[in-house]
């Protein structure tokens, strides 16, 4: 599905685009209302997300124009204004929902899903076709009960076909449905992704022609597949597991994004300091006040998205303080003192942001799993060297022993900090080690053991494995591929 995001705050737009892309949506981003309207005029969108405060064409006017010209796609308004008057005005302009900055990304994504479901009453959360099963919310894909590890684009391709099982899609139609205009890849990109998807389906046991090529036209699901005696599909993930997976993914995305937007936030802080200096000197012009207000407005939203609630609240107070145009050209000592206190507090918040990806936004600690073939004779020496490096190590002799590890990960979950000192304290109690050494040779594992191991790797997205094998035969490589996350 395609989404248009119209947001003039480049930091917020970058974060929201990344989160939506990770949810397998194709996202176009416009920095002002006029550019956004050009996008709407050129392409079809399933959802439009609008900031109310936009240059050139504000969100309310944009929304009214959409409805006046007959566009029916749902509209989600983003506003930093809490007043019910603005919210009512947005809904009256034709918006379907609104969310107020600062907001949690999980709520934002949930509202996007809800609007898309509302727009397509026939939309299903579970799609099935001849042994293939897609769980839309959890992004789980199985074929005859066997899990498939797909990229976001491969998942989106399958979803497109399963929602339209009798339709033939040309490569151009697939590009228009699944890629944003800013990516603008060639049709060979579709061919490449189709090859990758077919290869993974085939490795999962699906027929080679599960997705059929209609020569000269495009691709479709094979309409004449024979029925498959599929095994009973695994029970879907519990709501708690799905929620935990979603939180892990969201936090991981934020952690990688913070460094790319941090410099912009520091520049906004510098702008506030300049505004303060001009206010103290009695030289605050309207342009300087307005620039300070915009800086505070931007910080209010972006710090809230990154979970810095106190910093977001401080920025909002500065925004309120600078909202009065009568400040321009005046020298109010009391107001200057208030602004100085708030700016100093904000400075302290951002000065701590260098540790943000390691503390507030870190994913729950998960160990590195190393599968060591006993024939190599490396287990004891590897454990000794890892411990010498200060890492906590746990040896396991049977794959089923990893279930205990999985239970420990579920117990620590979001409450566990990634601070190294705390990790060492936790692991000293035997809960979650930093490295797990599994004494096992791939050729000797029973199919049930391979399935157990693959299931654990699949349930914990951040758990990675290194395989140290004494031989590289084809059966061993196939077993390794079945694990999917190594």
Buried (B, 14 or more C-beta within 10 A) or exposed (E): BBBBBBBBBBBBBBBBBBBBBBBBBBBBBBBBBBBBBEBBEEBEBBBBBBBBBBEBBBBBBBBBBBEEEEBEBBBBBBBBBEEEEBBEBBBEBBBBBBBBBBBEBEEBBBBBBBBBBEBEEEBEEBBEBBBBBBBBBBBBBBBBBBBBBBEBBBBBBBBBBBBEEEEBBBBEBBBBBBBBBEEEEEEEBBEEBBEBBBEBBBBBBBBEEBBBBEEEEBBBBBEEBEEBEBEEBBEBBEEEEBBBBBBBBBBBBBBEBBEEBBEBBBEBBEBBBBBBBBBBEEEBEEEBBBBBBBBBBBBBBBBBBBBBEEBBBBBBBBBEBBEEEEBBBEBBEEBBEBBBEBBEBBBEBBEEBEEBBEBBBBBBBBBBBBBBBEEEEBBEEBBEEBEEEEBBBBBBEEBEBBEEBBEBBBEBBEEBBBBEEEBEEBBEEEBBBBBBBBBBBBEEBEEEBBBBBBBBBBBBBBBBBEBBBBEEEEEBBEBBEBBBBE
